[in-house]
């Protein structure tokens, strides 16, 4: 188990230690397969907005799909439900903590993130070894030390 603190509250989802990433560069090395990261639930507001802004409007998406499917047996009109989903996502805006109150995602976040009376957040990141990726406790401790996250510690 890894725990780390974050002092200020981010807008949107409750604050996430280490910017939503496993400490250090374990993710880049493929060593984080057994880590459940609260930062993935959901992404920062700026990231969400950028992703939503990158979605094309319905008309543009239809034109792109028509061009992409020109040599395909799939008819573009079969993708209208997908286009409707994209338009709905564009209109819905970023996912905030308030928007998930009372849902399964809310329960998942409550199990991983805690705020103390001083406004500091603690994120718990569970580590789980798998047969193909055994847990390297020394590497975890080293990554935490390099992360610079104030108050981060590991119980491995």
C-alpha positions in Angstrom: 0.0 0.0 0.0 1.3 3.5 -0.9 -0.1 6.6 0.8 0.7 10.2 -0.2 -0.7 13.6 0.7 -1.7 16.6 -1.4 -2.3 19.9 0.3 -4.6 21.9 -2.0 -7.9 20.7 -3.5 -8.1 20.5 -7.2 -11.2 21.5 -9.0 -13.2 18.5 -10.1 -12.3 15.2 -8.5 -10.8 15.3 -5.1 -7.1 16.0 -5.1 -4.8 13.2 -6.2 -1.3 12.7 -5.0 1.5 12.6 -7.5 -0.6 14.1 -10.3 -2.6 10.8 -10.7 0.5 8.8 -11.5 2.3 6.0 -9.7 5.4 7.5 -8.0 8.4 7.7 -10.2 8.4 6.2 -13.6 7.2 2.7 -12.8 4.4 3.2 -15.3 6.8 3.9 -18.2 8.7 0.7 -17.3 5.5 -1.3 -17.2 5.9 -2.2 -13.6 2.6 -0.7 -12.4 0.2 -3.3 -13.7 -0.9 -4.2 -10.2 -1.5 -0.6 -9.1 -4.9 0.8 -8.7 -4.4 4.6 -9.1 -7.0 7.0 -7.8 -5.7 9.5 -10.2 -7.4 7.6 -13.0 -10.8 8.3 -11.4 -11.4 10.7 -13.2 -8.7 12.7 -15.0 -7.9 16.4 -14.1 -10.4 19.0 -15.3 -7.9 20.5 -17.8 -7.2 17.0 -19.2 -10.9 16.3 -19.5 -11.6 19.6 -21.2 -8.8 19.0 -23.7 -10.1 15.6 -24.5 -13.7 16.9 -24.9 -12.4 19.8 -27.1 -10.6 17.3 -29.3 -13.9 15.6 -30.2 -15.2 16.7 -33.5 -18.7 18.2 -33.9 -21.4 15.9 -35.3 -21.2 17.3 -38.9 -17.4 17.1 -39.0 -17.4 13.6 -37.5 -20.0 12.4 -40.1 -17.8 13.8 -42.9 -14.7 12.1 -41.5 -16.5 8.8 -41.0 -17.9 9.0 -44.6 -14.4 9.5 -46.0 -12.9 6.8 -43.8 -15.5 4.3 -44.7 -15.6 5.0 -48.5 -14.0 1.7 -49.3 -15.6 -0.2 -46.5 -18.8 -2.3 -46.5 -19.8 -0.5 -43.3 -22.3 2.2 -44.0 -21.7 5.5 -42.2 -25.3 5.8 -41.1 -24.7 2.6 -39.0 -22.5 4.8 -36.8 -25.1 7.3 -35.9 -25.4 6.0 -32.3 -21.6 6.5 -32.0 -22.0 10.1 -33.3 -24.8 10.7 -30.8 -22.6 9.5 -28.0 -19.8 11.8 -29.1 -22.2 14.8 -29.2 -23.5 13.8 -25.8 -20.0 13.7 -24.4 -19.1 17.1 -25.9 -22.3 18.6 -24.4 -21.9 17.0 -20.9 -18.7 18.7 -19.9 -16.0 17.4 -17.5 -16.8 14.8 -14.9 -16.6 16.3 -11.4 -16.7 14.7 -8.0 -20.1 16.3 -7.4 -21.4 14.6 -10.6 -20.6 11.1 -9.3 -22.1 11.4 -5.9 -24.0 8.3 -5.0 -22.5 6.2 -7.8 -20.1 3.3 -7.9 -17.3 5.7 -8.9 -18.0 7.8 -5.8 -17.6 4.7 -3.6 -14.4 3.8 -5.4 -13.0 7.3 -4.8 -14.1 7.3 -1.1 -12.1 4.1 -0.6 -8.9 5.6 -2.0 -9.0 9.3 -1.1 -9.2 10.9 2.4 -9.2 14.6 3.4 -8.1 15.7 6.8 -9.2 18.8 8.8 -6.4 20.9 7.3 -7.5 20.3 3.7 -4.7 17.8 3.0 -5.6 14.8 0.8 -4.2 11.3 1.3 -4.4 8.9 -1.6 -4.1 5.2 -1.0 -2.7 3.2 -3.9 -3.0 -0.6 -3.6 -0.2 -2.7 -4.9 -1.0 -6.2 -6.2 1.6 -8.6 -7.5 0.7 -10.9 -10.4 2.3 -14.1 -11.5 3.8 -12.2 -14.5 4.7 -9.1 -12.6 5.9 -9.8 -9.0 6.0 -6.8 -6.7 9.4 -5.3 -6.3 9.2 -3.6 -2.9 12.6 -2.0 -3.1 11.7 -0.4 -6.5 8.5 0.9 -5.1 10.2 2.5 -2.2 12.8 4.0 -4.5 10.2 5.4 -6.8 8.3 7.0 -3.8 11.6 8.6 -2.6 12.2 10.0 -6.1 8.6 11.2 -6.5 9.0 14.2 -4.2 5.5 13.7 -2.9 5.4 15.1 0.6 4.4 12.5 3.2 4.4 9.6 0.8 5.2 6.2 2.3 4.8 2.6 1.5 3.8 -0.3 3.8 5.4 -2.9 1.5 
